[in-house]
């Protein structure tokens, strides 16, 4: 594949490169729709950009639809650089197009676009470590970003012929450094994005040598995934011309990372080669398998019959992929999972079919059998993508808000606490349940932080409002994932919100969610102790469900255990669920921890958990999630019923 006719466009930044790059003071946005227009002040490099859009059209990149394969790059960039915003922008002299955005919310006219164009005019990364705090992030001061950017790093993106067609950029809302190694990494990331850009153009120039490529070792470094895409594209085209069915599968070796650590990259590569030879020899239908990523492989096989026949054949391959292989006196077995789609039933583009096979893999069943792509998977993926991209804006505009569910003492029925529960009513997606959107946003740093920050701000605001009306202030709980608690700036966020609202942390309880699988207990314990030192307490949510561990109780500064509602709602049967609940209560009390029984919906459940010794109850039987006004009324009612003998400020200890 031809790379860059103007070779100087992508030189690595020198170690002596300046730490900041200045702005072109003449660069301004003029178009009323927020898309910058060219004028006499445009740099010479930008004046020819209108011709460069032909490169975008030729590569079919100028498409309004964002693509998941580019979203992966922006998510990856945000994680690598710990940046809240990353984007891939395409542009000519008059127009721009976001190919992917992560954590970036654009105003009507934006200085950020000008910064990206500045990056497009340079051969090395454009880095501004600290924009002046007084500079608006929008050319139109009436329409500005909710937060001004303080840091920008951008690298030009080039088409196959070396012409600049866009920019990959990182942004942050605080000043930060960006050393030489970071610049090198940004350049490498831009090269990876360009490989995606150049895929279609590269296919035309490499088809003549495809026969040779098909005989190559599929586990080549760096350009492996490009070769895999090209091969699948060619095979799909050939099968379509001949009217044959083709199964395209994505096969993940789920324990490959651990094996690489154990045996080293060189040895593991030899193992993979032996393993792929075994697959080829096993199935005469398999016509190609190649490496797509660190642990992902893509392949193709021919078959006859309907898609179920193709799935059976793919499952046979997956099972064989897990058989023991011997190499240099070592015996090893890979753990394999697979997703499958079929050409022409599920599409006639190799790139699209690979993506759909990956989607099928992500939706595999609990028994790990090969998952077959279908329309429902595609619909779920589109909805998940919409949830991910719309969530932060929904938090900003108030579409994501909070209700509070009361928690009562079993001894006297007094209100002791309230758990904040997120609600999302989207104008296009409709009502979105937390059970749906929380798992989607939880792996994403930006949306996850947006949710916990909004919850923390709401909790502090509630406490301040209750304090203004009465001395009676129930504690309020906030769900926080372990990933947030590990972040160093989480405690700064807590302290900032407490100070902003003028409230004490003693009214807050942070619930460590069930999804938090803790690998470093000592680090988590230190993080939680920083919170408890402020007066806040820690609750362990959903104890008795999937990820909960006894080690959580003995090694972390927990004050409250919340008995999982799925256990509570099965104790009526007086079977294993009741025995489990009794065991959890005994275990918690043995550690001097209080118990909150969640999900109590019937009188029988309530009587049972009280008899077991659970101190507190939360559930529809005693109180459903309520709005802010309803909570104020409930607190007023509790205040009027309070007596000197029963202090309702008491929270679980």
N, C-alpha and C positions, 0 to 999 in steps of 0.2 A: 504494500500500500504506500502510495506516495505521500510523504509528509512535508508540508511547508516548502514552497518554492523560495520564500524569503526566509532563509534559515536563521537569520538573526532575530526573528520574532520571538523565539522562546529560549533565550539563554537563561541559565540559572542566575539568580541574583548573587552578586558578589558579596563577600562577607563585610565589605566596607560600604554597602549600600546604605543610603540615609534611612533613618527610622521613620520618617514621615514624608509624604509627598504633598506639595501645595496644590490648591485648587486654582483652576483657571478662572480668574475673576470675571471674565467676559461671558463664560458659559451660563446661559439662562434657558429656562423652559418658556416657550411662547404659545404652544398650541393650547387652545381652550379645553381640549379633552385630556390634558395632562401628558400628551405625547410630545416630546421636544421637537421643535422645528429647526431646520438649518438656516443660518444666516451668515453674514459676512464675517462674524467673529468666530465661526467654527474652525477648529484646527484643520489643516489640509487633509489629515488622515481621515477625518469624519466626513469631508465633503464628498468623497467618492463612495460613501456607504450605500447610497441608493442603488448603485450598480451591484453591490455585493448581495443584495437580497435575492438575486438570481441564484447564488449558491445555496441559499436557504430553500428556495423553491425546488431547485434541482434535487436536493436531498430530502424533500418532503418534510422539512423541519418547521416551515412556517405554517403551523397548524394551531388553532386556538386551544385545542384540547391539551391539557397537561397530561404527561405520561408517567406512569409509575416508575419506569426504569430511570427517568431523570429525577423523580422525587427521591429515589434511593440515594442519589448523589448528594442532594441538599441535606437529607437527614444525616448521611454519613459525615458531611462537612461540619454540620452543627455539633455532632458528637466528638469528632476529632479535635476541633478547635474550642470546644465548650462555648459555642456562640449561640445566642438566642435566635438569630436570624441568618438565613442563607438563601441565595437565589441563583438561578441560571436565567440570564436575560439575553434575548436576541434583539438586534436592532439594525435598521438602516438609518439614513439621514433624517427621516421624518416619522418613523414608526418604531414601536418597541413591542415586544411580546415576552411575557413571562413563560418560559418553558417549565419552570418549577419554582415554587416558593415554599420555604419552611420558616414559620414563625414571623413572617414579614407582612405587615399590614400597610398598604399604600394609600396615601392621601390623593387629592385630585391632581396636584402638581407637586413634584417632589425633587428635592436636591439629590436624593439617592440615585435617581436616574442619571443626573449629570455626573455624579461620581463614577457610575458604571461606564459612561461614555469616556470619561477621562482615562479609566483603566483600559478601554479599548484602544486608546491612542498610544499606549506604552507597550514596550516589549517585555518589561519586567513588572512584578506586582506593584500596584499602587496601594500604598498603606498610609492611612492617617490615624495615628494612634490616639489623638485627642483633638476632636473638633471643639472649637470654642463653645462653652456652654451657652453663650448668648446668641449663637447662630441658630435661626429657625431651621427645622428639618424640611420645611416646605417653602417654596417660592411665594406661595399665597398664604400670608399669615393668618387669614381667616379659616383656612383649612389645613390643619397641621397634624402631625403624628401625635398619638396619645403620649408617646415618650420620644424625646429627641435622640437621635443617634449620636454617639460620641466617638465611636470607632468604626473604621471602614477598611476593608482589604479586598482588592479586586484583581483578577487576572484575565486578560483578554482571551477569547476563544476564537479559533481560526477554522475555516473550512479546509477542505482537502487541498486546495490550491494556495493556501497560506493567507487568504484574505480574512481580515477580522470580521466576524459576524455576531459577536456577543461578548458576554462577560460572565464569569462566575464570581460571586461576591459574598463576603461575610460582613455582618454588622453586629454591633453591640451597643447597649445603652449606657455603657460606662467606658471610660478611658482604659486602655490596656496596652501592653507591649506586644510586639510581634517580631520575634527574632529571626535570624537567617534560616534556621531549621524550619520554622513555621512557613517562611516564604517558599522554601524548596518544596515543602509538602503541598502548599497551595498550587504551585506550578504542576506538580505531579497529578493532583486532582483535576486540574484543567485539561491535562493530556488525556486522562481517562474519559472525561466528558467528550472531548474531541473524537475519541475513538468511536463513541456512540454516534456522534454527528456524521462521521465519515463512513459508517458501515455500508450504506447503500452504494455510495460512490466506489468504495473499495471492492464491492462484489463484482462490478463490471470488469475491473482490471485483473481480478484474480480467478475468474471462472476458467480461463484458459489453463491455469495450473491446478484446477480442482482435483484432477485425478491423482496428482502427486500428493496434494494435501490430504486426500482421503487415506493415504497409506502412512501418514506421519503419526508419530506418537501423540496421542491426544492430550497428554499432560505437559505440554510446553508451557513455559512461563510467560508472563506479561500479556501477550496477544492471544492467549488460549481462547478466551471467550469470544473474540472476534472471529477466529477460525471456526468455532463451534456454530456461531450464528450463520456464517457463510455456508457451511456444509449443510445445515438443516434447511436453509433457504433453497439451496440447489436441489436437495433431495425432495423437498415438497413440490418444487416446480416439475421435476422429472416424473414424480408419481402422479401429479395432476394431469400431465400430458399423456401419460399411459393409462389413466383411469384406474390406478391402483390405490388401495387403502394404505395409509401410513399412520402408525402410532408414534407420537412424539412424547417422550417421557422425561420427567425431571427426577433424578435419583439423588437423594441426600445420604451421605455417609455420616451418620449422626455422632459417631465416636471418633471421627478422623482427627479432630483437634487434640483430643487426649492422647491418641496414638502418636501423633506428631511430636508431642512433648516427650513421650516415653522413648521413641526410637530415633528421633531426629529427622530433619527434612530429607536428607539424601536417602536414608533407608526406607522411609515411608513412601518416597517416590517409586522406588523399586517394587515395593509391595503393591502400590496402585497399578503399576504396569502389569505385574503378574495377575492381579485381580481382574483387570480388564481383559487380558488374554483369556482368562477362564470364562468370562461372560461370553466373549465372542465364540469360543469353542463350544459352549453349552447350547447356544441357540443359533440355528441356521437362518432364522428370521431376522436376527439382529444385523443391521447393515451399517450402523455407526454408533459409537459412544465417545464422548469427549468431555473434557473438564470445562465447567462454566464458571466456577468460583472455588473458594478454598475447600469446601466440602460438597459442592454441588456438581452433578454431572448431567449432561443432556444426551439423549440418544434417540434413535429411530429404528423401527422395525416394520416390516411388511406383514400383512395378515389378510385373511378373507373372513367375511361374515360381518356381523353388526358390531357395535362398539363394545358390547359385553364380551365378545370373543377377544377383542383387543385388550380389554382389561384383564382377562384371564391370562393372556400371554405375558402381559407386563408384570402381573403378580408372580408368575413363575420366575421371571428374571429377578424380581426383587428378592424372592426367597433364596434363589441361587446366589445372589450377591452377598448373602449373610453366611454362606457356607465357609468352613474353615479353609484357610490357605496357608501353605508352608513356604517359607523363604529363609534361606540362610539359617537353618536349624530353628527358626522361629515359627510358631504356629499362631495365627491370628484370625479373628473374625470381625468383620465390619457389621455395624448396626445400620440397616438401610430402611429408608422410607421413600415412597414414590407417589408422584402425581402424573396423570396421563390425560392427553387430549388426542383427538383423531382428526386427520385430514382426509377428506374435505369437510367432514361433519361439523367441526368446530372452527374452521377457518382455512384459508389458503395462503397465509403469509407465515413464513418461518419464524419471524420475530414475534408475531402475535401468538403463534402456537406454543412457542417456548414459554412466553409469559403466562398463558392459560394453563400449561402443565404445572408451572410453579404455583399458580393460584390453587389448582387442585391439590397440590402437595400441602399447602398451608391449611387446607380444609380436610385433611385426612381424619379418619375416624379413630376412636380410642384404641382399637385393636391393631392399628398401624398398617392395615392392608392398603393396597394401592387405591388411591382416590381418583375417580373419574370426573373430569370437568363437566359442568352442566350450567344451564342458564341461571340457576339459583345461586351458584357460587359466584358467577359474574355479577349478579345483582347485589349480593352481600358485599363483594369487594368494592363496587361503586359506592355503596352506602357507607362503608367503612372509610373510604377515601374522602367522601364528603364530610363525614363526622370529623375526621382528622383536620381537614383544611378549614372547616367553618368554626371549630370550637373556640379558638382564642377570640375571634371577632364576636362570637356569641357571649362570651364572658364580658367583653368590653361594653357591648350594647345592652346588657342586662337580660338577654334571653336565657342565660344560665343564672338562676337565682337559687335561694335556699329556703327550705322549710325546716322546722325543728320538731323532733319527736320527743315528748316528755319521758322522763325516767322517774319512777316513784319508789319510795321506801316501802318494803313489805310490812314493816312493823306497824306503821301508823298511816300509811297512804300519803305521806307528804311528798311534794315535788322536790326532788334533789338535783336534777340535771336535765339537760336538753341536748340531743344529738343533732347536729346540722346535717341535712341530707340535700344533695344537689338535685335541682329540677331543671329540665331544658325543654322549652317549647320553641321549636324552630319553624319559621314561616313556610319553608319548603319541605323539611324532613318530618314535620309534625312533632308530636310528643316523643322525646327520646329518653328512654329509661336509663338510669345510672348503670344498670346491669349491662346495657349495650355500650354506652359511651366510655365508661371508666376503663374497661380492658383495652379499648382502642387508644386512649390518650395516655394511659399509664406508662408505656414504654417511651413516650415522646417527651423530652425534657421541657420544651416550651409549653405545650398544652397542660402538662401535669403541673408545672409551676403556676400557670395561670389559675388553675382550679384551686390549688391549696392557698394561694395568695388571696383569692376572692373569699374563700371560706374563712381564713384567718381575719380578714378585714371585717367580714360580716359578724363574726363572733365577738370581736372587740367592740364593734358598734353596738351590738345587742347589750353587752355587759355595761357599757357606758350609759345606755338609755335606761336600763333597769336600775342602775345605781342612782340616777337622777331622780327616780320616782320612789325608791324605797331602799331600806337597808337589806332587804331580802334579795339576794342575787344567786340563783341556782348556777351550778357549774355548767359549762357548755363544752361539748366534745367536737373535735375536728378529726376526720379521717386523713391520715398521712401515710403515704407509701414509704417503704424503707429506702428507696432510691432518693427521695427528697431529704430524708433525715441524714443521709450520708453526705449531702452537699454542704460545703463549708459555709455558704452564705445563707443557709436556711435559718440559722439562729439570728443572724442579722435582720432577716425579714421579720421574725417574731418580735425582736426587740423594737424594731422600727414601728410596727403596727401597734404594739402596746403603748409606746410613747406617744404616737400620733393621737390615740383615742384616750390617753390618760387613764388606763386601767391596769390592774395587777394581773400577773400570770397565774395567781392562785385560783382564779376562776376558770382556767382552761385545763382541759384534758385532751391529750393527743392520743388518738387511737391508732395503733400500729395495725395496718390492714392485713387481712389473711393472705393477700397476694405477695406479701413481703417475705421472700425466702432469704434468710440472713446467713451469709457465708462467713463473715468476720464479726463474731460476737463481741470481741474486745473493742473494735472500732465503733460498733453500734452502741455498746454500753457507754462509751465515752460521750457519744453524741447525745444519748438520752439523758445522761447525768447533767449535761449542760442545760438541758431543758428543766430538769427537776430542780436544779440549783436556783432557777428563777421563781420557783414556787408552783410551777405547772406539774401535772401528774401524767402518768402514762397508763393507758389501758390496752390490753391485748384483745383485739376484736375477733369474733367468730371462733373462739377456742372450741376444739372438737371437730373441726373441719379439716380439709385437705392438707394445708401447709403448716398447721400449728404444731408446735414442738414443746415438749416438757422443758427442754433447755431454755426456752424463752422465759419461763417462770423463774428458773434458778440462776440465770446468768445476766438478766436484764433488770433494770430498776422499775419493775412493773408494780402498780398499785391496785389495779382493777382487772378482773378477768370477765369477759363477756361470753357467756355460754351461747354457742351457735344456735341460731333459730331453727336450723334443720334438725338438730338434736331435740330441742324443746318441743317442736311440733310433732314428734314421734313418741314422746314419753307416755301418751295416753295408753299405748298398747302394753305398757308394763313389761317390755321385753328388753332386748339389747340396748335400745336407746336410753331407757331409764337407768340401766346399770352404768352406761357410759356417763350419763349426767351425774349420777351419784359419785362416780369415781373422780370426775373433774372437780366437783364441789369439795370433796375430801382433799384432793391434791392442792387446790387453791388455798383452802383454809389452813392446810399444813404449812403453807408459806406466808400465812397471815395476810392473805389477799381477799378482798371483797368480790362477790359474784353479782353480776347483772345478768338476769335471764332475758335474752332477746326473743322477739317473735311470739310472745304469749298472746294467743288469740281466743282461748276458751277458758271458762271458769275452772275446768278440771286441770288444765295445764298450770294455771296460776296457783291452785291449791297444792299441786304436786311440787312445784319449784319452791314454794314457801316451806313445805314440809321437809324438803331436802336441806334447807338452810340458806337458800339464796337470799341475800339481803335486799336486792333491788330487782325491779321488773320494768321491762320496756316492751311494748307491743300494742297491737290494735285494740285489745280488750280494755286497756286503761287509757290509751290516747293515741290517736293517729298523728302523722306529721301535720303541722299547722303553720299558718302564715305568721308574720311578725306581729300583726295586730292581735291575732288570736292568742299568741303566746303572752303578750302583755296582759290580756284579760285573764288568762289562766294564772299568771303570777299575782295579779291583784286579788284574785279569789283565794289563792293560797295564803297570801299575806293576811287577809281578813280572818282566815281560819286558824292562823298560827297562835300558839299559846306559849307561855313561858316554860312549860314543862317539855315541850317538843321544839327543838331548835331546827327549823327547816334549812338553815345554812349548811348543816352537816352533809358532807359528800362522802362517798365511799372512801375508806382509808385502807 
